[in-house]
Amino acid sequence: MATTTRLHRAPRLTAATVGAAAGAMLLAACGGADADTESGGGSGSGDEEITLTVATFNNFGYTDEILAQYSEEHPNVTVEHVTAATSEEARTNLTTKLASGGEGLADIEAIEVDWLPELMQYPDNFVDLSDSELDGRWNEWTVQQATTPDGQLLGYATDVGPEAICYRSDLFEEAGLPTDREEVAELLGGEDATWEDYFAAGREFTANSDAAWYDSAMATYQGMVNQLDGAYEDPETGEPKDLATNSAVKDLYDQVAAASIDDGLSAHLEQWTSDWEAGFQNNAFATMLCPAWMTGPIEQNSGGVEGWDVANVFPGGGGNWGGSFLTVPASGENTEAAQELAAWLTAPEQQTQFFQEAGTFPSQIEAQQSEEVQSFTNDFFNEAPVGQIFADRAAAIEGAPFKGANYFAIHQGVQDALNRADVEGSQDPETSWEGAVQNYQDLGL
């Protein structure tokens, strides 16, 4: 997301709190209202004065001016926007209130894509947003992320996170590497870029610079694991894969740990911490895996620092990190009107505005192909044609990897293991991996 604080980070949950969150949703499944009966479902197209609340986190681009457009088109509807500081805060609020049958939830609740596998276990908590008039608005893989096995659509996609590589051209120049974004893309492997290409370029860079190649092992692993279908669970059955014998995940872990620690490519920073934020000012690293929404935090944290640019390349092909959806809780009093507003907020016209406001790259095909998006440049990133770049990166995404109900808990254990080895330095990578395996076993899956 391209303005300031759209932070797609995984909430740091222990196994116990993951279980508690799932339990909260289970309670909500038993006590939530039925969207077709108790919740009324008043429409915003009538004369009755209603207020609709929209709960998001960080920066979706929902300015007062844009929301006022909706009220102008629907004079009887007042839209109130509630913003949580982080996705963690929003997730806690959602699960806690679901446990009380949905009381106190907003009419529209924004969620992150990685929450969906758990929420899908309790679809009765949400209105089915299926609407034939919206067919074709989104890529099929985006729709499938929010569709239950029996066909209920839990959310309308707002943005996606196609990934490129953001880099410091000034640090590249000092290290003797090319700085032109097309040449940088070729340096990193071009259309056939691999992770080894990315790490090899990093070794060349760090041999001639005091800066690290990238910010975080954990963030780099995130880009890698998102390219695995069913990283932690079987796509056919949904059953968890024993982490102790999960060779695909262990290979990625070993690869990024070796590059980060043995080769010294990591700045050993944990994203979203104060040390990480300071790293932008201290020339701590030269590149980052860069989903479209990350351009905002980079700009926010790099005030006064010049040299950032964006290369139209990503190791391993296309990659998507993050993305959000708008859901309508079944407990709401005006679910029909809320669905109408959610459809409006995710329409191509509005999503184009949100991209220009906040860098939230639209999930809608029409918006991605629009002149406004295709021609959009970012002055901070050396006037990079970010609209075209991220449209190209989105086109390279072949589909969404399978993430089951236990993805979140297993993934957090692997992330914590990388953090111990890379950021804290409290354990060597192999010992820390054994801790991830133990965490998996403690989940009792």
N, C-alpha and C positions, 0 to 999 in steps of 0.2 A: 504494500500500500504506500502510496507515494507522498504522504505529507508528513505526519509526525509520529503518532504513537500507536499505530495499528500493530499490536504485538501478538503474533501467532506462536505462542510458546505453550508447551505442554505443562499443565499444572503439576506441581511436584507433590504427588500423592504416595503415601506408603501403601503397602498391601492392605493395611487395616482400613485406611480411609477410602480406598477404592471399593472395598467391600461395603463400607457404610454408605457410599454414594449409590451403589447398586441396590442396597437394601432400601434406601430412601425412595428410589424409583419404583421398587416393588410395592412399597406401601402406597405410593401414589397410584399405581396401576389398580390397586384394590379400591381406592377411595375417590379417584378422579371422576369428574362429571362426564357424561356422554354428550358429545358435541351436537348430536341430533335431537337431544331431549331437553336436559336440564339447562343447557347454556343459552337458550333463547336463539341467539344468532342474528340479531338485528342488522339490517343492511344500512350502509352509509348513504344509500341513494334516496332514502325517504326524507321526511320532514323532522323527525324526532332529533332533538339536540343530543349528541353523544360525544364522549371524549375517548379517544383511543390512545393507549400508551404503547410506546415502542421501546424495548430495552435492548441496548447494544453494549459493546465494550470497546474501549479505545476510540478509534476514529473511523467510522464508516462513511464519512462525508455527508452525514445527514444534517446540513445546516438549517437554521431557522428559516432562511429564505426559501430553500427547496421544499421544506415541509409545508410552508405557507402556500405553496403552489397547490398542494392537495386540498387544503381548506378552501381555497378559492374555487376549485372545481367541485367541492362538496361542502357547501356553506354550513351545513348542519354538523359537520365533523370538526372537532378540535383535536389536534395531534400533539401529544406530549412525549418528549424524548428523554429517556433516562439512560445515562451512560455510566457503566462500571469502569473503574480505572484499568482493570486487567481482565483477561479472559478467565483467570482463576476465580476472581471475585464473582463474575457473572455465572460461572459454572456452579459455585457453591450456593449462590442465591437460587438458581434453578432447581437443583436437587433437593435443597432444604424445603422449598415451598411445594415441590411436587409431593414430598412426604406428608404434607398437610392437605393433600387433595387439590393442590393448585391455588389455594387462597393466597392472594397477594401478588400473583404473577402478572406481568404485563399482558396486554392483549396480543402483542407480538413479541416473541422472545428470540433474539439472535443466538445462534449456536455455532460452534466450530465443527468442522467436518469430522474430526476424530472423536467427538462425543456421540456421533450417530449410532455406532454399533451397540452401545449400551441403551440408548434411548429407544432403539427399534425393538427392544425386548418388551416394551410397554407402550405400544402404539395407541392404546385407548386414551392416553394422556393428551393426545394431540389431534387436531382436526385433520382429516384427509384432505389435502389441498389439490387433489387431482382435478384437472380442468382441461377438457379437450381443446378449448380455445387457446391454450398456451402451448399446445404440442408444437415442437420444433423450436421453441424459444432457446433451449439450452442444448449443449452437446449431450448425447445419450449417456455417456459415462458419468456426467455430472448428475443427471436425473437419477440414475441407478444408485448413486451413493445415498440418496435420501428415500429410496423406495423399499418398503418391506417385502418379504417374500410373497405375501398375498396381494401386493399391488398398491398398498397405501402410500401416498406421497407425504412424508412428514415435513418437508421444508422446500421453500423456493430458494435456489442458489443465488447468492448476491455476487460474490467474487470468487476467483480462482487464483492460484499462486504459481503461474508458469515461471520457471527458473532460468536465469541467465547467470553470468559472472560479473559482479561489480569489482572494479579495481582502481588502484591509485596510480594514475599515469605518471605522476611526478616521481613516485618511488620506483616505478618501472624504469624510467629514464635514468635515474641515478644508478640503477643496477645493470644498465646496459641492455635492457630488454626493449622490444618495440612498444610504442605507446598508442599508435593508431588502433582504433577498436577493431577494425577488420583484420589487421595484422595480429592483434592479440588473440582474436578468435582462432586464427590459424596456428599460433604458438601453442594454444591449448588443445589442438587436435582437429579443429574445424568441424565439419559435419560428422566425422567419425571419431570425435573426441572420446577418450576413455578416462577413467579415474587415474590410471597410471600416467597418462599424458599430463593431467593436471598436477599430480605430485612431482613428476619429473621437471616440469617448469618451475615448480616451487623450490626444488633442490638447486636449480640454476640460479634462481633469484636469491635465496638465502646465502648462497656462497659469495654474493656480492653486495649484501645489504645487512644492516643491523636490525631490520624489521623482520617479523615473521611473515610467512606466506598467507596464512588465514587466521581467523580469530579463535576458532574453537573446534576441537575434535568432535564434540557432541553435535554441533551444528552441521559439520561436514558429514558425519554419519547419517544425520537425518535425511540429507539429500540422497545418500546412497541407498538407504533402506526403503525409501519411498519408491524405488524402482524395482523392488521385489514384490511379486504378487503372492500374497499369503505369507509374509515374512515370519509371522509367529503362529499362524493358525492355518489349517487345511482349508483351501477355498471351497472344496466340495462338501466337507462335513462340518466345518467350523470348529473342529476339535483343535485344542492347543498342541503345538509341536514341542516336544521335550527340548528345552533349551540346551541341555547337556549334549544332545546329538544333532542339534540344528546347525549343520555345516555351512549352509548358505549365510546365515547371520554371523556365525563365528568367523567366516572368511572376511566379511566386511569389517567386523570389529578388529581383526588382526591387521587388516590393511590400513585402516585409518589410525590405529594405535601406533603402528610402526612409522607411518609418515609423520604423525604428530610428535611422538616422543623420541624415537630413535633418530629420525632425520631432522627433528627440530623445526618442523614446518608450522606448528601451532603456536599462537601467542598465549596459550594456556588460560584463556578467559572463558567465563561462563556468560552466555548471552543474557542481556537484560539486567546485569549487575552493574554497580557503580564503576567497578574496575573496567568492565567492558566498555561502558560509555566513555570513560576517560581514555581508553585505548584509541579512540578515533582522533583525539587531540594529540596523542603522544606518538603518532606514527607507529603504532604497535603492530600493524599488519597491513598487507598490500591488497588482498583479495577477500571476497566473501561469496558464498553461495547466495544468490540474490533473487528470491521470488519477487514479483512485482511490488508487493506491499512493503518489502524491506527498503526500498528506495527512500521512504519517508523517515524511518528511524536513522538511516545513514545520514541524511541531510540534517536532521534535528541534532544529532550528536556531533556533527562535523562542522558546526558553525565557525567560519573563519578559515577553514581548511580547504584548500583548492586542490584539484587534481582527480577527483572521482569521475569515473566513466563507466559505461556498461558495454560488455562484449556480448554479441549475439551467438552464444555458444553455451553448451552445458555438457559435462562429462556423462557418458552412458546414454546419450540421446535426450529425449524429453523428460522433464521432471516437474512434478507439481508438489508444492509445499503449502499446505493451508487452504483456506477457503472457508466461507461461512454460508449459513442458510438462515432464513426467517421462518420460524414456526409459529403456529397459532395454538396455544394451549386450549384444550377442550373445556377447561373450567371458566373461560371468559364469558362475559355477559353479551358480547357483541361479536361473536365469532365470524358471522357472515361479512360484516363490515371490516373486520380485521383481515380476513382473507383478501378482500378487495384492495385494502391498503397495501398488504404484502405484495400482491400482484403488481400494483403500481410502483412500489419501491424497487422492484426487480425488473421492471420493464426496461428495454434497451435505452430509451431516451433518458430515463433517470440514472441508469447505471453509467452512461457516458458522462453525465455531470459529476457523479461521484468519483469516477476515475480522474477527472480533471481537478476535482477538489482535494481528493485524498489518495490518489494513486491506487485505489482498489480496482484491480483489473477485472473488467466485467466478464461474467460467465456466459453472457448471452451472445449467440453467434452474430446477430445483427449488429450489436454494439461493437464487437471485436472488429467487424469489417467496415465500420462506419468511417467516414472521412475524418471526423473529429478525433477518433482514437488512432487511426492509422497515421495521421499527420502530427500527433502530439509529441512535443519535445520537452526535455527537462533541462532548464538552464543550469541548474546546479551540477548536473552530470555532463558538463561540457556540451550542452545542447544535444545530448544523445536523443535519437529518435525512439524513445522508449515505447511509444505506442506500437510502432512497427516491430521493434525487437521482441516485445512480449507477445505480440500477436503471432510472430513466427515461433516463439518458444511454446505458445499454447498449441499451435498446430502440430508440434512435434510430440505432444502427449498422446500416447496410444490408448490410454484408459486408466481407470483408477484401480490401484491395487486393492486386493481384498483385505479388509480389516474387520476382524470379528469382535465379539463382545469382550474378549480378554486382551485385545491388542494393547489397550492403554496401560494396563498394569504390567504386562510383560515388557513392553517398550521402556517404561520408566525405569525398570531394573537395569536394563542395558545402558540407558542414558546415565544413570547414577554410577555405573561401573566405569564408563569413560570419564566421567567427571572426577572420580577418585584418582584415576591414573593421570589424567591430563591437567586438571586445574589444581586439585589439592596436592597431587604428588604423594599421596599417603600410601599408595600401593602400586606395585608394578602391574602392567596390563593383565598378565595371566592370573595373578592372585585376585585382581579386581573382577576378572571374568568369573572366577569361581564364586565370588560373592553374588554376581548376577544369577548364576545357576541356582545358588542357595535361595535367593529371593524368589525365583520361579517355583522352586519346590515348596517354599513356605506358603505360596498362594493356594496350594492344595487343588490345583486344577485337574 
